[in-house]
């Protein structure tokens, strides 16, 4: 076990965990931030997407030892009142069905829009390609991202 100080959603958090513990499990099991979901465990589905210094990363494969000193943002820290343009667009377009993948989808889209505020349909599809939605709400996801881009 080792002591780590992590900057999560603008707050300093201390955890005592094995250095190889994935950030996902630190968030969920040690800090009770359960918005980030476990999907596949091999960084292929995107359900566990968070921001690490503003870049979308898969937290299920990121060891906590690699995250110390970085700014971590989870879905809980994306906005204080759920009023991020993507969160509002998700509601407007009625994106979620089961909802399981949605935090990862939104976090990936937020990092993407930060770098590309006026994306084409093809750019959205390419950027979101690694995030899997079992319910198949891809058309609504794309529409919500376009709406959020227009409002940002």
N, C-alpha and C positions, 0 to 999 in steps of 0.2 A: 504494500500500500504506500501511496505517496500523497502529499498534500498539494492541491492545485488551487490557484486563485484564478477564477474565470470571470470575464466581463460578459455578462448575459443580460441582454435587453437593457443595457445601461447601468446595471447594478453589479457590484463585485460580489461574487459567490465563492465560498471555499468548500472544497470537497476533498475527502480522503478516500481515494480509490486506486485500484491497480492502474498503472500507466497505460495499459493496453485496452482499458474499458472504452468502448465506443461512446462518443459524446451523446448519442441517442439515449443510452441507458443512464448516463449521468443526469441528463435533463429529466427523463421520465421517473427514474427510480430514486434519485437522490435529491432532486430539486422540485419534484412534483409539477413539472411543466409538461403536461401530457398532450398538448396540441400537436406536437411532432409525433408522427406515427411510425410504427414498425411495419414494414411491408414484406420485403424479401430478405433482408439481412446481407445482401451482396451488392448493394449500391446500384441496382438495375431498375427499380420501379419508381423511385422519386418520392415516395410517401414520407420519407424522413428528411426532406430537404430543409436546410436552414441557411442562413447567411453567415459566412466567415469573412470578416472584413469586407462586407458588401458583395461577396461572390457566393453564388448558390453552390452548396456542397451537400453531399449525402452524409448525414450524421451517423448512419449505421456502420460505416466503415472508417470513420475518422477517430483515431485514438485520442483520448483526452490529453495525452502528453503533447500532441501536436497543436492543440487549441489554446494552450496557455499563452496569454499575452495578446491574443486576437480578440476582436470585437465580434461576439456571437449574437445574432438576432434570430429569434424564433417567431412563430406565428403570433404568439402572445405579445411580442414586442414590436410587431410591424406597425401598429397604431394603438393608441391608448383606448380609443372608444370604438374600435371596429370601423373607423371611418376612412381607412386607406381607400383610394380610388378603386383598387382591385377588389377589395372586400365589398364595396358598394356595387360594383359592376357584377360581381358574382351573384348578389341578391337580385339585382335588376334583371339578369338573364336567367335566373332560377337554375344555376349551374349544378349544384349538388343533387345527387340522388341518394346514394348511401352515405356520401360525404367523407369516406375514409381517406381518399387521396387528396382532398381539397387543400389542406394546409400546405402540403408539398407542392401542389400545382400553383397556388398563390405565391409561395415563396420563390419558386423558380421564375414565375412571370414577373415578380417585382424586381428581381435582379436583372432580368432581361430588359424590362422597360427602362430601368435606370440607365442602361448602356445604349438602348435603342428606343427613344421616346416616340418614334413615328414609324412603326414596323409595317411591312407588307404582310399579306396573308402567308406567303411562303416563308418569310422570316419568322413569323409566329410559329408556324408548323415545325420548322427546323429547331427552334429554340425549345419547344415543348415536347419534342419527340421522345425524350428519355423519361417523361413522366407518364405513367400508365394509369388509366382510369378503367376499372373493370366494368363500370356502368356505361361506358362509351359516350360520355358527354363532351366529346372533343369539339364539336361544332359550337356548343354553347360556351366552352372554355375560350375558343378563339374569338367569338363575338364579345365576350366579357373583356378580354385583353384589348381588343380594338376600342371598346367603349372607354376603358380606363385610360388608354393612351390619349384619347381625345379630350378627356377631362383633366389630365395632368398638366 
